[in-house]
Amino acid sequence: MDYRHVIHALRRKPMALLNLAYRDQLFPREAYRRSFERLIEQTGERQACRVTAALLALAHERACEAELAESLNDDLAAGRLPDLAALNARFAPDPARLPEVTVSLTPLAAYDALLAGAAA
Protein backbone atom coordinates (compact mmCIF):
# COMPACT_ATOMS: atom_id res chain seq x y z
CA MET A 1 0.00 0.00 0.00
CA ASP A 2 1.37 3.40 -0.97
CA TYR A 3 0.66 6.22 1.49
CA ARG A 4 0.39 8.67 -1.42
CA HIS A 5 -2.91 7.03 -2.40
CA VAL A 6 -4.59 7.80 0.91
CA ILE A 7 -2.74 10.84 2.26
CA HIS A 8 -5.47 13.32 1.35
CA ALA A 9 -8.09 11.26 3.16
CA LEU A 10 -5.78 10.88 6.16
CA ARG A 11 -5.26 14.63 6.31
CA ARG A 12 -9.03 15.07 6.63
CA LYS A 13 -9.48 12.20 9.12
CA PRO A 14 -6.15 11.46 10.78
CA MET A 15 -7.69 9.23 13.49
CA ALA A 16 -8.37 6.66 10.76
CA LEU A 17 -4.67 5.88 10.97
CA LEU A 18 -5.12 4.39 14.43
CA ASN A 19 -7.19 1.35 13.41
CA LEU A 20 -6.14 1.07 9.79
CA ALA A 21 -5.76 -2.63 8.93
CA TYR A 22 -2.78 -1.98 6.62
CA ARG A 23 -1.20 0.78 8.71
CA ASP A 24 2.23 -0.85 9.00
CA GLN A 25 2.40 -1.29 5.22
CA LEU A 26 1.38 2.33 4.79
CA PHE A 27 4.53 3.78 6.34
CA PRO A 28 7.11 4.32 3.59
CA ARG A 29 10.07 3.72 5.93
CA GLU A 30 10.67 2.30 9.37
CA ALA A 31 11.36 5.76 10.85
CA TYR A 32 7.75 6.82 10.22
CA ARG A 33 6.37 3.76 12.02
CA ARG A 34 8.73 4.20 14.96
CA SER A 35 7.87 7.89 15.21
CA PHE A 36 4.17 7.03 15.25
CA GLU A 37 4.69 4.53 18.06
CA ARG A 38 6.76 7.00 20.09
CA LEU A 39 4.15 9.71 19.54
CA ILE A 40 1.39 7.41 20.80
CA GLU A 41 3.43 6.62 23.93
CA GLN A 42 4.22 10.23 24.75
CA THR A 43 1.38 12.35 23.37
CA GLY A 44 -1.64 10.10 23.04
CA GLU A 45 -3.51 8.65 20.08
CA ARG A 46 -5.19 11.80 18.76
CA GLN A 47 -2.01 13.88 18.63
CA ALA A 48 0.04 10.95 17.28
CA CYS A 49 -2.38 10.43 14.39
CA ARG A 50 -2.49 14.13 13.58
CA VAL A 51 1.29 14.54 13.59
CA THR A 52 1.90 11.33 11.62
CA ALA A 53 -0.62 12.31 8.94
CA ALA A 54 1.11 15.69 8.71
CA LEU A 55 4.52 13.99 8.41
CA LEU A 56 3.29 11.74 5.61
CA ALA A 57 1.76 14.75 3.84
CA LEU A 58 5.03 16.65 4.19
CA ALA A 59 6.97 13.73 2.71
CA HIS A 60 4.55 13.55 -0.21
CA GLU A 61 4.07 17.25 -0.93
CA ARG A 62 7.72 18.24 -0.63
CA ALA A 63 9.16 15.03 -2.15
CA CYS A 64 11.46 14.55 0.84
CA GLU A 65 10.52 11.07 2.03
CA ALA A 66 14.10 9.79 2.53
CA GLU A 67 15.48 13.02 3.99
CA LEU A 68 12.54 13.31 6.36
CA ALA A 69 13.07 9.71 7.47
CA GLU A 70 16.70 10.55 8.29
CA SER A 71 15.56 13.53 10.33
CA LEU A 72 13.00 11.37 12.15
CA ASN A 73 15.72 8.79 12.91
CA ASP A 74 17.93 11.56 14.30
CA ASP A 75 15.08 12.79 16.52
CA LEU A 76 14.32 9.28 17.75
CA ALA A 77 17.99 8.62 18.50
CA ALA A 78 18.17 11.86 20.49
CA GLY A 79 14.99 11.02 22.40
CA ARG A 80 13.03 13.89 20.80
CA LEU A 81 9.61 13.86 19.22
CA PRO A 82 9.22 15.23 15.69
CA ASP A 83 8.78 19.01 15.63
CA LEU A 84 6.33 19.73 12.80
CA ALA A 85 7.08 23.44 12.64
CA ALA A 86 10.83 22.86 12.39
CA LEU A 87 10.42 20.10 9.81
CA ASN A 88 8.07 22.23 7.71
CA ALA A 89 10.61 25.05 7.79
CA ARG A 90 13.50 22.72 6.99
CA PHE A 91 11.80 21.15 3.98
CA ALA A 92 10.10 24.30 2.71
CA PRO A 93 11.00 25.35 -0.81
CA ASP A 94 13.69 28.00 -1.08
CA PRO A 95 11.90 31.24 -2.10
CA ALA A 96 14.94 32.27 -4.16
CA ARG A 97 14.57 29.14 -6.30
CA LEU A 98 10.86 29.52 -6.98
CA PRO A 99 10.13 30.75 -10.49
CA GLU A 100 8.40 34.06 -10.95
CA VAL A 101 5.29 33.55 -13.02
CA THR A 102 3.85 36.37 -15.09
CA VAL A 103 0.46 35.83 -16.64
CA SER A 104 -0.69 38.08 -19.44
CA LEU A 105 -4.36 37.92 -20.27
CA THR A 106 -5.58 38.16 -23.83
CA PRO A 107 -8.16 40.90 -24.39
CA LEU A 108 -11.65 39.54 -25.02
CA ALA A 109 -11.82 41.55 -28.26
CA ALA A 110 -9.19 39.20 -29.72
CA TYR A 111 -11.59 36.29 -29.31
CA ASP A 112 -14.35 38.29 -30.98
CA ALA A 113 -12.02 38.89 -33.94
CA LEU A 114 -11.26 35.16 -34.16
CA LEU A 115 -14.94 34.27 -34.12
CA ALA A 116 -15.72 36.89 -36.76
CA GLY A 117 -12.96 35.49 -39.00
CA ALA A 118 -14.17 31.92 -38.58
CA ALA A 119 -17.76 32.86 -39.50
CA ALA A 120 -16.70 34.53 -42.74
ZICORQUI-V412754 format. One record per helix or strand. SS is the DSSP state (~ for helix, > for strand). FROM is the first residue (numbers start at 0). LEN is the number of residues. If there is no record, write none. Layout:
# ZICORQUI-V412754
<<SS;FROM;LEN> <SS;FROM;LEN>>
This chain:
# ZICORQUI-V412754
<<~;2;3> <~;6;6> <~;13;4> <~;22;4> <~;29;14> <~;44;17> <~;64;13> <~;83;7> <~;94;3> <~;107;12>>
